[in-house]
């Protein structure tokens, strides 16, 4: 009976520790040097084991940072009334968001066309990172016409939720008017925020949401982490 190579034994041992949550999701694995000492092998053997785990999707690596345990896949529904927090809760996860930008600025031609306003009008630009539990799953960027919602910035700061903030501004319900989806590759900033490798696939969505009378209220672009997010139309 042939024996497994050393690197495969190491890979199997680490896989079992990950499955049993001894090494939890999102955790950083020990360094090559630490694993070499633990298993009594050279770094080349450890490197083979780590490379195998990455190829199997068990872990992912980031140059200069280390090797991390991959998250479980997240199903994200795209429907007429897509709501981030509810989607993540439906997937059995805890939703949260980190704000990167929340400021007033002049709109672009594309944003003006999407919101049916004049080019040069001021919009509220809201951008940040979406999390499921503590794992970043996507980047979002939305704009809203400030003349329609002058108090929206304060409402978002208070509630950290677009749905609740809009309700405070008089929009009790809204729906998705259109969504375009395409695959792109992550750049350096995106990969850093999402804790993925540079060039990993992203699912890019471009959407317009309207009130129930069909008036545009939000133009948004999102980038979901391809390795761990599945978009489902409902």
C-alpha positions as CSV (number, residue, x, y, z in Angstrom):
1,X,0.0,0.0,0.0
2,X,1.5,3.3,-1.0
3,X,1.8,6.0,1.6
4,X,0.5,9.5,1.1
5,X,3.2,12.1,0.5
6,X,4.0,14.3,3.5
7,X,2.5,17.4,2.0
8,X,-0.9,15.6,1.5
9,X,-0.8,14.4,5.2
10,X,-0.3,18.0,6.2
11,X,-3.1,19.2,4.0
12,X,-5.4,16.6,5.4
13,X,-4.6,17.5,9.0
14,X,-5.2,21.2,8.3
15,X,-8.4,20.4,6.5
16,X,-9.7,18.4,9.5
17,X,-8.9,21.2,11.8
18,X,-10.8,23.7,9.6
19,X,-13.8,21.4,9.3
20,X,-13.9,21.0,13.1
21,X,-13.6,24.8,13.6
22,X,-10.3,24.4,15.5
23,X,-9.2,26.9,12.8
24,X,-12.3,29.1,12.3
25,X,-13.6,30.7,9.1
26,X,-11.6,33.8,8.3
27,X,-8.7,32.9,10.6
28,X,-5.1,33.2,9.4
29,X,-3.2,29.9,9.3
30,X,0.2,29.6,11.0
31,X,3.2,30.8,9.0
32,X,5.2,28.4,6.8
33,X,7.9,28.5,9.4
34,X,5.5,27.6,12.2
35,X,4.0,24.8,10.2
36,X,7.4,23.5,9.2
37,X,8.4,23.3,12.9
38,X,5.1,21.7,13.8
39,X,5.2,18.9,11.2
40,X,9.0,18.5,11.1
41,X,9.3,19.2,7.4
42,X,10.9,21.8,5.2
43,X,9.1,24.9,3.9
44,X,8.8,23.5,0.4
45,X,6.7,20.6,1.7
46,X,4.5,23.0,3.7
47,X,4.2,25.2,0.6
48,X,2.9,22.2,-1.4
49,X,0.2,21.6,1.2
50,X,-0.9,25.2,1.4
51,X,-1.0,25.4,-2.4
52,X,-3.3,22.4,-2.5
53,X,-5.6,23.9,0.0
54,X,-5.9,27.1,-2.0
55,X,-6.6,25.1,-5.2
56,X,-9.4,23.3,-3.4
57,X,-10.9,26.5,-2.2
58,X,-10.4,25.6,1.5
59,X,-8.1,28.6,1.9
60,X,-7.0,31.8,0.1
61,X,-3.8,33.7,0.2
62,X,-2.8,37.3,0.1
63,X,0.8,38.3,-0.7
64,X,2.4,39.8,2.3
65,X,-0.4,38.9,4.6
66,X,-0.6,35.1,4.8
67,X,-3.1,32.3,4.2
68,X,-6.7,32.5,5.5
69,X,-9.6,30.0,5.8
70,X,-12.2,30.6,3.1
71,X,-15.7,31.6,4.0
72,X,-18.8,29.5,3.2
73,X,-20.7,30.5,0.1
74,X,-23.5,33.2,0.5
75,X,-26.6,33.2,-1.6
76,X,-27.8,36.7,-2.4
77,X,-31.3,37.2,-3.9
78,X,-32.0,39.7,-6.6
79,X,-35.7,40.5,-6.8
80,X,-38.1,43.3,-7.1
81,X,-37.6,44.3,-3.5
82,X,-34.0,43.3,-2.7
83,X,-32.9,44.4,0.8
84,X,-29.4,43.7,1.9
85,X,-30.0,43.1,5.6
86,X,-33.0,40.8,4.9
87,X,-31.0,38.8,2.3
88,X,-28.1,38.2,4.6
89,X,-30.5,37.2,7.5
90,X,-32.3,34.8,5.2
91,X,-29.0,33.2,4.5
92,X,-28.5,32.6,8.2
93,X,-25.9,35.3,8.6
94,X,-25.6,38.6,10.5
95,X,-25.5,41.7,8.2
96,X,-23.5,44.8,8.7
97,X,-21.9,47.6,6.7
98,X,-18.9,49.8,7.0
99,X,-19.1,53.3,5.5
100,X,-16.2,54.5,3.3
101,X,-17.9,57.6,1.7
102,X,-21.0,59.5,2.7
103,X,-20.9,63.0,1.1
104,X,-22.5,65.4,-1.2
105,X,-21.1,66.0,-4.7
106,X,-22.1,66.9,-8.3
107,X,-23.6,64.0,-10.3
108,X,-22.1,62.5,-13.4
109,X,-23.9,62.3,-16.7
110,X,-24.6,58.6,-16.2
111,X,-26.0,59.2,-12.7
112,X,-28.1,62.1,-14.0
113,X,-29.6,59.9,-16.7
114,X,-30.3,57.0,-14.2
115,X,-32.0,59.3,-11.7
116,X,-33.8,61.5,-14.3
117,X,-32.2,64.7,-13.1
118,X,-30.0,67.4,-14.7
119,X,-26.3,66.9,-15.1
120,X,-24.6,68.9,-12.4
121,X,-27.3,68.4,-9.8
122,X,-26.0,67.5,-6.3
123,X,-26.3,63.9,-5.2
124,X,-25.6,62.0,-1.9
125,X,-22.8,59.5,-2.6
126,X,-22.9,56.5,-0.2
127,X,-20.2,53.9,-0.5
128,X,-18.9,51.1,1.7
129,X,-18.3,47.4,2.4
130,X,-21.1,44.9,3.0
131,X,-20.4,42.0,5.5
132,X,-22.0,38.7,6.3
133,X,-21.1,37.9,9.8
134,X,-17.5,39.4,9.9
135,X,-16.7,38.5,6.3
136,X,-16.7,41.2,3.6
137,X,-18.9,39.9,0.7
138,X,-19.3,43.1,-1.4
139,X,-18.6,46.7,-2.1
140,X,-21.5,49.1,-2.7
141,X,-21.8,52.6,-4.2
142,X,-25.1,54.4,-4.4
143,X,-26.2,57.9,-5.3
144,X,-29.5,59.7,-4.4
145,X,-30.8,63.1,-5.6
146,X,-30.2,65.5,-2.7
147,X,-33.0,67.9,-3.7
148,X,-35.5,65.0,-3.3
149,X,-33.9,63.8,0.0
150,X,-32.2,66.7,1.8
151,X,-32.2,64.8,5.1
152,X,-31.0,61.4,3.8
153,X,-27.4,61.8,4.9
154,X,-28.3,62.3,8.5
155,X,-30.8,59.4,8.4
156,X,-28.2,57.1,7.0
157,X,-25.7,58.2,9.7
158,X,-28.3,57.4,12.3
159,X,-29.6,54.1,11.1
160,X,-26.8,52.7,8.8
161,X,-29.6,51.4,6.5
162,X,-30.8,52.7,3.2
163,X,-34.3,51.2,3.6
164,X,-34.8,52.8,7.0
165,X,-33.2,56.1,6.0
166,X,-35.5,56.3,3.0
167,X,-38.5,55.6,5.1
168,X,-37.6,58.5,7.4
169,X,-37.5,60.6,4.2
170,X,-41.0,59.6,3.1
171,X,-40.3,56.6,0.9
172,X,-42.1,53.8,2.6
173,X,-41.5,51.2,-0.1
174,X,-39.4,51.0,-3.3
175,X,-38.5,48.3,-5.9
176,X,-35.8,47.4,-8.3
177,X,-36.5,48.8,-11.8
178,X,-33.5,47.3,-13.6
179,X,-30.3,45.4,-12.9
180,X,-27.4,44.5,-15.2
181,X,-24.8,41.9,-14.1
182,X,-21.4,41.2,-15.5
183,X,-18.2,39.5,-14.3
184,X,-15.1,41.6,-13.8
185,X,-11.7,41.1,-12.2
186,X,-10.8,42.8,-8.8
187,X,-8.3,45.6,-8.7
188,X,-5.9,46.3,-5.8
189,X,-8.3,48.4,-3.8
190,X,-11.3,46.0,-4.2
191,X,-9.2,42.9,-3.4
192,X,-7.8,44.6,-0.3
193,X,-11.3,45.5,1.0
194,X,-12.8,42.1,0.2
195,X,-9.7,40.1,1.4
196,X,-9.3,38.3,-1.8
197,X,-6.5,37.9,-4.3
198,X,-5.8,40.6,-6.8
199,X,-7.6,39.6,-10.1
200,X,-10.1,37.3,-8.4
201,X,-13.6,37.5,-10.1
202,X,-16.2,39.9,-9.0
203,X,-19.9,40.0,-9.8
204,X,-20.7,43.6,-10.8
205,X,-24.3,44.8,-10.6
206,X,-25.6,48.1,-11.8
207,X,-29.1,48.9,-10.6
208,X,-31.8,51.5,-10.5
209,X,-34.4,51.5,-7.8
210,X,-37.7,53.5,-8.0
211,X,-40.6,54.4,-5.7
212,X,-43.9,52.7,-6.3
213,X,-44.9,55.5,-8.8
214,X,-41.8,54.6,-11.0
215,X,-39.7,57.6,-10.0
216,X,-36.0,56.8,-9.7
217,X,-34.6,57.2,-6.2
218,X,-31.3,55.3,-6.2
219,X,-28.6,54.4,-8.7
220,X,-26.2,51.8,-7.4
221,X,-23.2,49.8,-8.4
222,X,-22.1,46.8,-6.4
223,X,-19.2,44.4,-6.6
224,X,-19.8,41.0,-5.0
225,X,-17.0,38.7,-4.1
226,X,-17.1,36.0,-6.8
227,X,-15.4,33.2,-4.8
228,X,-18.1,33.3,-2.0
229,X,-21.3,34.9,-3.4
230,X,-23.9,33.5,-5.6
231,X,-26.5,35.8,-7.1
232,X,-30.0,34.4,-7.4
233,X,-32.9,36.0,-9.3
234,X,-36.2,35.5,-7.5
